[in-house]
Amino acid sequence: MFREAAKGRVTALVAARNNVLAPHTKKIAELAMQNRLPSMLERSDYAEAGGLMSYGANDAEQFRRAAYYVDKILKGAKPAELPVERPTKFEFVINLKTAKALNLTIPQSVLFRADKVIK
């Protein structure tokens, strides 16, 4: 799939967070690099594993909010009466080692917006 994408007109890879891809984060980053595809996933561990960048909800914050809901339910709250929340804290991570390997220059204005830059 990656070879075909690189040979075709695909110029980048963007994938959404899901349980199928989660265990293969490192392999996806490796295949994207081998096929010279800039790539972005939602999980911050993707950029840490060698992917170009990631942007998504902060996992630690999501788990804290889940614990809050568990506490409410254990204290008698009815789950159906609890409000639905969406993430409020997001992380943007850029891997400059990968950018350099792909011969990409990340503009300073983008680097300033990153929560974490891997050098």
C-alpha positions as CSV (number, residue, x, y, z in Angstrom):
1,M,0.0,0.0,0.0
2,F,2.8,2.5,0.9
3,R,4.8,1.7,-2.2
4,E,1.7,2.2,-4.4
5,A,0.9,5.5,-2.7
6,A,4.5,6.7,-3.1
7,K,4.5,5.7,-6.8
8,G,1.1,7.4,-7.4
9,R,0.1,10.9,-6.8
10,V,-0.1,10.6,-3.0
11,T,2.0,13.3,-1.4
12,A,1.3,12.7,2.3
13,L,-0.4,10.3,4.7
14,V,-2.9,11.4,7.3
15,A,-4.6,8.8,9.5
16,A,-7.3,9.1,12.2
17,R,-6.9,7.5,15.6
18,N,-8.3,4.0,15.8
19,N,-7.7,0.8,17.6
20,V,-6.6,-1.0,14.5
21,L,-3.7,1.3,13.8
22,A,-2.6,2.0,17.4
23,P,-0.5,-1.1,17.9
24,H,1.3,-0.4,14.6
25,T,2.4,3.2,15.2
26,K,6.1,2.5,14.8
27,K,5.7,0.3,11.7
28,I,3.5,3.0,10.0
29,A,6.2,5.6,10.7
30,E,8.9,3.3,9.3
31,L,6.9,2.6,6.2
32,A,6.1,6.2,5.6
33,M,9.8,7.1,5.9
34,Q,10.9,4.3,3.6
35,N,8.5,5.5,1.0
36,R,9.3,9.2,1.6
37,L,5.8,10.1,2.6
38,P,5.3,12.9,5.1
39,S,2.8,11.6,7.6
40,M,0.5,12.7,10.4
41,L,-1.5,10.7,12.9
42,E,-3.6,11.8,15.9
43,R,-1.5,10.1,18.6
44,S,1.5,12.0,20.0
45,D,3.4,8.7,20.2
46,Y,3.4,8.6,16.4
47,A,5.7,11.5,16.1
48,E,7.8,10.1,18.9
49,A,8.1,6.8,17.0
50,G,9.5,8.6,13.9
51,G,6.4,10.0,12.1
52,L,6.6,13.6,10.9
53,M,3.9,15.0,13.1
54,S,0.9,14.4,15.2
55,Y,-2.1,16.4,16.3
56,G,-4.8,15.1,18.6
57,A,-6.5,15.1,22.0
58,N,-4.1,14.8,24.9
59,D,-4.4,11.2,26.2
60,A,-3.5,12.0,29.8
61,E,-6.3,14.6,29.9
62,Q,-8.8,12.2,28.4
63,F,-8.0,9.6,31.1
64,R,-8.4,12.2,33.8
65,R,-11.8,13.1,32.5
66,A,-12.8,9.5,32.3
67,A,-11.8,9.0,35.9
68,Y,-13.9,12.0,36.8
69,Y,-16.9,10.3,35.2
70,V,-16.2,7.0,36.9
71,D,-16.1,8.8,40.2
72,K,-19.5,10.5,39.6
73,I,-21.1,7.2,38.5
74,L,-19.7,5.3,41.6
75,K,-21.2,8.1,43.8
76,G,-24.6,7.5,42.3
77,A,-24.9,9.7,39.2
78,K,-26.9,8.3,36.4
79,P,-24.7,8.0,33.3
80,A,-27.5,9.1,31.0
81,E,-27.7,12.4,32.9
82,L,-24.0,13.3,32.7
83,P,-23.1,15.7,29.9
84,V,-21.2,14.5,26.9
85,E,-17.8,16.2,26.7
86,R,-15.4,16.7,23.9
87,P,-11.6,17.1,24.3
88,T,-10.4,20.5,25.2
89,K,-6.7,20.0,25.3
90,F,-4.9,19.0,22.1
91,E,-1.2,18.3,21.4
92,F,0.7,19.2,18.3
93,V,4.1,17.4,18.0
94,I,6.6,17.8,15.2
95,N,9.6,15.5,14.6
96,L,12.4,17.6,13.1
97,K,14.6,14.5,12.6
98,T,12.0,13.1,10.3
99,A,11.5,16.4,8.5
100,K,15.2,16.6,7.8
101,A,15.3,13.0,6.6
102,L,12.4,13.8,4.2
103,N,14.2,17.1,3.1
104,L,11.4,19.2,4.4
105,T,11.6,22.6,6.0
106,I,9.1,23.3,8.7
107,P,8.3,27.1,8.9
108,Q,9.2,28.8,12.2
109,S,5.6,29.9,12.4
110,V,4.5,26.3,12.5
111,L,7.3,25.3,15.0
112,F,6.1,28.0,17.4
113,R,2.7,26.5,17.4
114,A,3.9,23.0,18.3
115,D,3.5,21.8,21.9
116,K,6.6,19.6,21.5
117,V,9.4,19.6,18.9
118,I,11.5,16.5,18.6
119,K,15.1,17.4,17.6
